[in-house]
Each structure stands twice: as C-alpha cells, then as structure tokens.
Amino acid sequence: MTDSAPDAVTGAMNAVAGARHESHGDARDDEKRRRKAMMIRAVIYIAATHLWAGFMILVFTLGKH
C-alpha cells in the first residue's frame, strides 16, 4: 500500500520554496530600487543645500558692501 500524501507534501514544500526564492529576488530588486532612490534624493538634497548656502553667502557678501 502506497501513500500519496508524502508526494503531495513534497510538492507543496517545493512550491513554497520556489515562492520564497522568487520573493527573495523581488526583495533584492526592491532593495536595489530603494537604494537608487535614496542616492538620487541624497544628491538632490546635497545640491540644493549647496545652492542655498551659495545664495546665502552671496546675500551676506552683497549686504556687507
């Protein structure tokens, strides 16, 4: 007498493992997108801060004269 339950369980475990593998790929892609977005925001913030600081230096320099 053979039991088909172990095959069903093994199949279900393989499906879950495959889903986990795909979710890791999705998570990695999501992490890469988040890092790229973070770097873009950092560059924008740094550039904006430098522009603001340059403007303030200009204002104070012109105000001193």
C-alpha positions in Angstrom: 0.0 0.0 0.0 1.5 3.3 -1.1 0.6 6.7 0.4 0.4 9.7 -2.0 0.4 12.1 0.9 4.2 12.4 1.1 4.3 13.3 -2.6 1.7 16.0 -2.1 3.6 17.4 0.9 6.8 17.3 -1.0 5.2 19.1 -4.0 3.7 21.7 -1.6 7.1 22.3 0.0 8.8 22.7 -3.4 6.1 25.2 -4.4 6.7 27.2 -1.1 10.5 27.0 -1.7 10.0 28.3 -5.2 7.8 31.1 -4.0 10.4 32.0 -1.3 13.1 32.1 -4.0 11.0 34.4 -6.2 10.2 36.6 -3.2 14.0 36.9 -2.4 14.5 38.1 -6.0 11.7 40.6 -5.7 13.1 41.7 -2.3 16.5 42.2 -3.8 15.1 44.2 -6.7 13.1 46.3 -4.2 16.2 46.9 -2.2 18.1 48.0 -5.2 15.3 50.4 -6.2 15.2 51.8 -2.7 18.9 52.3 -2.6 18.9 54.0 -6.0 16.0 56.3 -4.9 17.9 57.1 -1.7 21.0 58.0 -3.7 19.0 60.2 -6.0 17.4 62.0 -3.0 20.8 62.4 -1.3 22.3 64.0 -4.5 19.3 66.3 -4.8 19.5 67.3 -1.1 23.2 67.9 -1.2 22.9 70.0 -4.4 20.0 72.0 -3.0 21.9 72.7 0.2 25.0 73.9 -1.7 22.8 76.2 -3.8 21.1 77.6 -0.7 24.5 78.1 1.0 25.9 79.8 -2.0 22.9 82.1 -2.2 23.3 83.0 1.5 27.0 83.7 1.0 26.1 85.9 -1.9 23.4 87.8 0.1 25.8 88.4 3.1 28.7 89.4 0.8 26.5 91.9 -1.1 25.0 93.1 2.2 28.4 93.8 3.6 29.3 96.2 0.8 
